[in-house]
Amino acid sequence: MIRTALMKNLRNESGVIVKSIKSSSQLITSPWIQTLTTSSEVRNKSTTVVTPKKEFHTTPPSLLRRRRLENPNPRILITGSLGQLGSGLARLFRQKYGKENVFMSDIRKPTEEITSAGPYIFADVLDYQCLQKIVVTHRIDWLIHFSALLSAVAEQNVALSMKVNIQGTHNAIELAHQYGLRLFIPSTIAAFGPESPRNPTPNLTIQRPKTIYGVAKVHTELLGEYFHHKFGMDFRCLRFPGVLSSDTNPGGGTTDYAIQIFHDALKHGHYTCYLGPHTRLPMMHIDDCLRSVAEFMELPPDLLPQRTYNVTGDSFTPHELGLEILKEVPDFKLDYRPDHRLIIAESWPEVFDDSCAQRDWNWRPQYDTSGMATAMLSDLRPIYQPEPETNHPLVASAVA
């Protein structure tokens, strides 16, 4: 087990879980635990060990997994669901499996729109017992783990990033292992580094990322695949490029220029880009992204020869995207003021090779660069350039 609460679960011959905790002098066993423990960000919590009065038996994870496969309407928990992907995926899954079976969660206060759309619960991914209670109480089958600090934000707060992006992932993996859950955790183009081939970047290649966000994602991929091969855990992972969405504001990712540029084009007619004009990065539209997760999660485990796949839509530069915007916003102006994010972007893939996903489960994107630009402008135009109300007296008389 990998909990940072450092309680070691032992199972005796009858299947009873016996919990034991090491002495304080034995607690620090690895460098990353040492870092987390000495960080000022870590809360000082006392650990209480409760010894059950009666023996109890747990259902073997293998049996739990077989039950999940037979369930046509899985009960799904989405962590970090108020981010870029969570609310859209919740809508998609609720259409498929019923809104009562999909639980959005986060540590932030939701809007009335979110709570009226379906179940929403508080979930701190750093609190294992909080997550455990949710999984047991709501009989969760699938866990979609989106909670993370994105690349640029993570670089500004490494200690917090290690807690959320690594410790939170450990909790998710342990839950999936203990309760036989189907677990999805996204990865990213940030999992690659300057030593990786950039054009194209294949599914299997050297991965030496130079950001804490990328390091955490490689850690996630390897740990999830280890638990799959060692214990049969149903771990699934898609490496996403930059994701274009009009539903949420940019969240601190290096690829977020490709979202902000549309807002500024319609609102101000001008955008200053923090990357260079010819910085090429792979991107995908939110609809393709969510569809890829849904298709991937619905596949039977025995149809997946591997557990981590690249998926993408198209690749473009800020200059090429600006030309697409210019077709619909004729007065649009684009200039450049590169900052530290340019260094990050230039260590990432330029073109993502998703041929393995296309071969193994017939993945196909529907949006190219032009389609992404048209969709984003169409979605955002009513916000910044609303149509006049034709039922207004003055407008009606003018039309007449």
ABEGO torsion letter per residue (X at the ends): XABAAGBBBBBBAAGBBBBBBBBAAAABABAAAAAAAABAABBBBBBBBBBBABBBBBBBAAAAAAAAAABABBBBBBBGAABAAAAAAAAAAAAAAEAAABBBBBABBBBAAAAAAEBBBBBBAABAAAAAAAAAAAGBABBBBABBBBAAAAAABAAAAAAAAAAAAAAAAAAAAAAGBBBBBBBBAAABBAABBAOBBBABBBBBBABAAAAAAAAAAAAAAAAAAAAGBBBBBBBBBBBBBAABBBAGBAAAAAAAAAAAAAAAGBBBBABBAABBBBBBBAAAAAAAAAAAAABBAAABABABBBBBABBBBAAAAAAAAAAABAABBBBBBBBAAAAAAAABBABBBAAAAAAAAGBBBABBAAAAAAAAAAAAAAAABBBBBAABAAAAAAAX
